[in-house]
């Protein structure tokens, strides 16, 4: 799933949300999934990323905030990773860096509306 968020766009870049649901092999713990995501983000962007634990309805999730530079300028990302019933749910929000404070309200609203089943 991919959605544009035009009201949070700047310099020709449309803010967006990507949502993925990926099956996991049995025996993988949420902590292992969170750590793997944290390591992958750090590897992609060349710097450590801090995990924040967040509550979602029906469970817990990890939040990772990070910034990268592209042709469109600096982009801020928020990845929310949750694990439920053998699936990883990944939501990644991408905004122009100047929109991040305002965009955090939208991130919080969307995350609080999620119920893990």
Buried (B, 14 or more C-beta within 10 A) or exposed (E): EEEEBEEBBBEEBBBBBBBEEEEBEEEEEBEEBBEEBBEEBBEEBEEEBEBEEBEBEEBBBBBBBBEBEEEEEEBBBBBBBBBBEEBBBBBBBBBBBBBBEEBBEBBEEBBEEBEBE
